Amino acid sequence: MGFAQTFKALSDPVRREILMMLKRGRMSAGEIGSHFDMTGATISYHLNILKKADLLFETREKNFIYYELNTSVLEEIMTWLAELKGEHGDV
């Protein structure tokens, strides 16, 4: 995971909204798409960027793909930001 790829993924408001939705639990691509006024291909594009940044887990079950939040990447970013800010006493 590279921070550049993660921050690029987080820079888009649609992708941030998807992550907020997934905070409540796993969802299928169709469930995610139903919250937006955009094509399935556009939703797939956003999900792909989040997946490449390791912000999502993808699980296939029969004809459905489910997405879940990968909190370990977010925790790594928060730790790095806290260190940058000097909150860990490493100043």
ABEGO torsion letter per residue (X at the ends): XBAAAAAAAAABAAAAAAAAAAAAEBBBAAAAAAABBBBAAAAAAAAAAAAAAGABBBBBBEABBBBBBBAAAAAAAAAAAAAAAGAAGAX
